[in-house]
Amino acid sequence: MKKRCLAVITARGGSKRIPRKNIKDFCGKPIMAYSIEAALESNIFDEVMVSTDDEEIKEIALKYGAKVPFMRSEEASNDMATTHEVILEVLRAYKELGTEFDYVCCIYPTAPFVTKEKLQEGFDKITKEEADTVIPIVAFSFPPQRCFIIKDEKVSFKWPENRLKRSQDLEKLYHDAGQFYFLNVERFQESENMIMENTVPIIVDEMEVQDIDNEVDWKLAELKYQLLKE
């Protein structure tokens, strides 16, 4: 039997640091549109939907080809709601409508560097490698093991034992690229945890990653995006 796969773009209306962040213009179109288009172009999803509590976001989602079969609850729309709670709510709502999925991919709405190829790679890994989770990650640009701390207004090494070690002799450390999570639905619902025991990485180049938390981040992301396109 064919495995059913759902894409969920999580785009609530509230955003304090960058107002209307999820639908703000990014290089010519609402930033959320990039996530929707990548999901649709990948041809791996039975449904591409946007989870939102906002009517304007809903209209833009529909315009770019996503579905919004129900609105997000108030509980899942406040500042304290976690991503995994939003995804669980979506899966429960679909089940009430008579539809269940084997895999779900949570795609962030401010992830213009997500591509159909990355999503296809994620789908291949979660199906062929039988992973619980697939997540894009990126290496820290500077070894965190040689970080400083400030104590009593003075700078010191957090781990003095690493101060003379060469970068290549330190363990390579990574962080979330902030793009998507591919999840095995059954295992996710059992654990209610997005990073499960069998989590497999997609290693992404630093040029394709940008946290977007303020206006400077936004401009950097646009510059990176334009450079990649060129």
VMD Tcl script that draws the C-alpha trace (Angstrom):
set ca {
  {0.00 0.00 0.00}
  {1.30 3.46 -0.92}
  {2.51 5.47 2.05}
  {0.67 8.76 2.53}
  {2.70 11.89 3.13}
  {1.59 15.33 4.40}
  {3.43 18.66 4.23}
  {2.54 21.16 6.97}
  {3.72 24.76 6.72}
  {3.37 26.32 10.16}
  {2.46 30.00 9.70}
  {0.68 31.71 12.55}
  {-0.22 35.39 12.34}
  {1.62 36.76 15.37}
  {5.21 37.96 14.94}
  {6.66 40.65 17.19}
  {10.21 41.20 15.94}
  {9.31 41.26 12.23}
  {5.62 42.22 11.80}
  {3.69 39.90 9.44}
  {6.91 37.97 8.99}
  {5.41 34.87 7.37}
  {3.95 36.82 4.42}
  {6.47 39.67 4.18}
  {7.89 40.19 0.69}
  {11.12 38.28 0.12}
  {12.81 38.86 -3.25}
  {9.51 39.50 -4.98}
  {6.92 37.28 -3.25}
  {5.67 36.39 0.23}
  {8.37 34.41 1.99}
  {5.90 31.61 2.81}
  {5.39 31.03 -0.92}
  {8.87 29.49 -1.24}
  {8.02 26.72 1.22}
  {4.68 26.03 -0.48}
  {6.20 25.94 -3.97}
  {9.08 23.66 -2.95}
  {6.62 21.22 -1.35}
  {4.33 21.18 -4.40}
  {7.22 20.87 -6.88}
  {8.72 17.93 -4.99}
  {5.72 15.73 -5.99}
  {6.09 13.63 -2.84}
  {3.14 14.89 -0.81}
  {-0.47 13.76 -0.94}
  {-1.41 17.12 0.56}
  {0.39 20.42 1.15}
  {-1.35 22.46 3.84}
  {-0.76 25.60 5.87}
  {-1.58 25.63 9.59}
  {-2.57 29.19 10.50}
  {-4.84 31.24 12.69}
  {-4.80 34.21 10.28}
  {-7.23 34.92 7.42}
  {-4.73 36.89 5.32}
  {-2.16 34.09 5.59}
  {-4.89 31.63 4.62}
  {-5.71 33.62 1.46}
  {-2.04 33.79 0.43}
  {-1.60 30.08 1.13}
  {-4.54 29.25 -1.13}
  {-3.24 31.60 -3.83}
  {0.06 29.71 -4.01}
  {-1.59 26.28 -4.13}
  {-1.65 25.06 -0.54}
  {-4.76 23.89 1.30}
  {-6.15 25.25 4.55}
  {-8.83 22.71 5.51}
  {-9.16 24.09 9.06}
  {-7.80 26.96 11.13}
  {-5.31 26.56 13.94}
  {-6.71 26.61 17.47}
  {-6.09 29.48 19.87}
  {-4.10 27.15 22.14}
  {-1.68 26.29 19.31}
  {-1.34 29.93 18.20}
  {0.10 31.61 21.29}
  {3.76 32.41 21.91}
  {4.21 29.35 24.13}
  {2.91 26.78 21.64}
  {5.62 24.45 20.36}
  {6.04 23.14 16.82}
  {5.39 19.56 17.87}
  {2.09 20.61 19.48}
  {1.01 22.28 16.23}
  {1.85 19.18 14.18}
  {0.02 16.89 16.61}
  {-3.04 19.14 16.39}
  {-2.94 19.00 12.57}
  {-2.69 15.21 12.56}
  {-5.61 14.92 15.01}
  {-7.75 17.28 12.90}
  {-7.09 15.28 9.74}
  {-7.95 12.05 11.56}
  {-11.28 13.58 12.57}
  {-11.86 14.31 8.86}
  {-11.12 10.66 8.06}
  {-7.59 11.04 6.70}
  {-4.40 9.63 8.22}
  {-0.78 9.88 7.08}
  {2.32 7.72 7.40}
  {4.77 10.63 7.17}
  {4.52 14.32 7.91}
  {6.98 17.04 6.91}
  {6.89 20.21 8.98}
  {8.25 23.02 6.79}
  {8.91 26.42 8.26}
  {7.25 29.36 6.47}
  {10.43 31.47 6.59}
  {12.66 28.96 4.81}
  {13.34 30.26 1.28}
  {16.37 27.96 0.99}
  {14.18 24.84 1.10}
  {14.16 23.19 -2.33}
  {12.25 20.34 -3.91}
  {15.55 18.43 -4.05}
  {16.11 18.73 -0.29}
  {12.56 17.56 0.40}
  {12.99 14.63 -2.01}
  {16.23 13.70 -0.23}
  {14.40 13.86 3.10}
  {11.64 11.60 1.81}
  {14.17 9.09 0.46}
  {15.98 8.96 3.78}
  {12.89 8.53 5.95}
  {11.46 5.80 3.72}
  {14.54 3.89 2.55}
  {16.55 4.22 5.78}
  {13.43 3.77 7.93}
  {14.37 6.85 9.97}
  {12.18 8.32 12.70}
  {13.18 11.88 11.77}
  {15.15 13.52 8.98}
  {16.46 17.02 9.65}
  {18.69 19.46 7.73}
  {21.62 20.55 9.89}
  {24.60 22.87 9.40}
  {28.04 22.88 11.03}
  {28.90 25.72 13.41}
  {31.19 28.13 11.57}
  {33.45 28.46 14.64}
  {34.19 25.61 17.09}
  {31.85 26.11 20.09}
  {34.39 24.23 22.21}
  {36.60 27.35 22.13}
  {33.88 29.77 23.19}
  {34.28 32.57 25.74}
  {32.14 33.42 28.74}
  {31.90 36.74 30.60}
  {32.07 36.57 34.38}
  {32.48 39.63 36.62}
  {32.91 41.66 33.42}
  {35.98 39.62 32.42}
  {36.40 37.25 29.48}
  {37.59 33.68 29.93}
  {37.41 30.38 28.08}
  {34.40 28.24 28.90}
  {36.57 25.14 28.37}
  {40.23 26.16 28.91}
  {41.39 22.67 27.96}
  {40.44 23.42 24.34}
  {42.18 26.78 23.99}
  {45.26 25.44 22.14}
  {43.56 22.65 20.22}
  {43.38 22.95 16.44}
  {39.92 23.28 14.92}
  {40.41 20.05 12.96}
  {41.13 18.17 16.21}
  {37.83 19.19 17.79}
  {34.62 17.25 17.22}
  {32.48 18.81 14.49}
  {29.26 20.16 15.97}
  {26.05 21.05 14.14}
  {22.82 22.96 14.68}
  {19.32 22.89 13.22}
  {19.21 24.61 9.82}
  {15.68 25.83 10.57}
  {14.12 24.44 7.39}
  {12.04 21.30 7.92}
  {11.52 18.09 9.89}
  {10.45 14.87 8.16}
  {8.70 12.61 10.68}
  {7.44 9.05 10.85}
  {3.91 9.79 12.10}
  {3.41 6.64 14.19}
  {6.69 7.07 16.06}
  {6.19 10.82 16.42}
  {2.74 10.37 17.97}
  {4.15 7.78 20.38}
  {7.06 9.95 21.50}
  {5.63 13.47 20.96}
  {9.23 14.40 20.21}
  {10.57 15.67 16.89}
  {14.17 14.55 17.49}
  {13.77 10.83 18.06}
  {16.23 7.98 18.56}
  {16.72 7.26 14.86}
  {17.19 10.80 13.53}
  {19.08 11.08 10.23}
  {20.75 14.29 8.99}
  {20.84 16.19 5.73}
  {24.02 18.28 5.98}
  {23.47 21.73 4.47}
  {26.03 24.31 3.37}
  {26.23 27.46 5.52}
  {25.43 29.54 2.44}
  {21.95 27.94 2.36}
  {21.11 28.70 5.99}
  {20.01 31.91 7.67}
  {18.12 32.47 10.91}
  {15.60 35.25 10.30}
  {14.83 36.90 13.63}
  {15.26 40.58 12.79}
  {15.53 42.99 9.85}
  {19.31 42.53 9.49}
  {18.82 38.74 9.29}
  {16.18 39.33 6.62}
  {18.55 41.39 4.47}
  {21.32 38.81 4.87}
  {18.93 36.05 3.81}
  {17.94 38.00 0.69}
  {21.60 38.59 -0.19}
  {22.42 34.89 0.22}
  {19.37 33.89 -1.81}
  {20.28 36.26 -4.66}
  {23.90 35.05 -4.68}
  {22.76 31.43 -4.88}
  {20.41 32.23 -7.75}
  {23.21 33.95 -9.66}
}
mol new
graphics top color blue
foreach p $ca { graphics top sphere $p radius 0.5 }
foreach p [lrange $ca 0 end-1] q [lrange $ca 1 end] { graphics top cylinder $p $q radius 0.2 }
display resetview
